[in-house]
Amino acid sequence: MGLVNTLKFSSNSGAIITDEEFFIGGRRRVHTSDNLQSLLSEEMSNELGMEAVFGGIGNLSVVSEVISGIKALLNEQYSQYRKSGDEKKIFRSIEDVARVSLKIFQKISHDRVNKKLYGLLGFSIDDFNRGYYESEGEKIEIKDDRIISKALDIILMKDSGMKNISELEAIVIGTDREFGFNAFDFYGGMTHLYISTSLYNAVGAGATSTSLAFSNLINSLTLDHRRNGMDRVAGMVELIRITNQTALKNSEVGGYYDIVFIDGTGRNRKERYTEVTGDRSQLLKEIVGAYDNGFISKDICYQLTEKIIFSSDEFNFREAENFFFSNATDTEKLNLYLRGYKINN
């Protein structure tokens, strides 16, 4: 299933985080999801002064197909814009990109519904709407109540065979020159695009408990921080901490994290876009977990988070890990905690 969380730090910056866990058929757990991707090439980003990131949850093949379709359409629009110079052919805001994303998802949904109808019942959506289909030159009316009921379940995605589409959820975040940082989300089976009206957003497994944790965080902030944003290091720590807690409380959330931080004030892609994956994200996950459980101080956690995500210096994994353990209150208990044992502090 997976989880996607976002947090807005300021009018021009924010971050998104996903996990890599997915259950095949609801039974076999795999850590292979790659559901967080930038939608713009570096050339597009630098010319338009934008960043756009897609985070989706649900069936791996559907999410991958949606992301590929979005990128293809955005590339096509950008190519037409470069050739003609026509501003009407190009996207300029994150809302424009989000609407392209919804359009592609609806197109793929429509195609899969058509294939399901034809495979099971022998007709398409258009045939169903007009009330008949043709087979070997013969006109066959669609009037059997059971056939109509089955077709409606497929079209409305109530049929269990359409779960791959109906369970997909996605968030598109990014920054643009006019509106700054924004987040949009949409859901399988829905026809609406929603703009995030809060500092946070969450979709997927455990989204409810995640939202409760985020609301507690927002309620703890001063009015100035709620309006104008929070420190980026503090924000990243809270984003990871809340995701850690969700993984402990909910199934279908786990594995390594993929984290993207966007700063719209940057002059180019390199300054605007920061992604943390693999060993670095796992180390961050463990550092924040250790802080949340009292094994290291807030100051040490913040120092390491700043170093791993935002420092321009070359990252040295071994030095960071040694600093992490050398500043722990109890290295033996920390080691047991990181290996998955229940520890009494």
Summary of the structure (lengths in Angstrom):
residues: 345
radius of gyration: 22.9
end to end distance: 32.8
largest distance: 80.0
contacts: 1122
relative contact order: 0.15
helix: 51%
strand: 22%
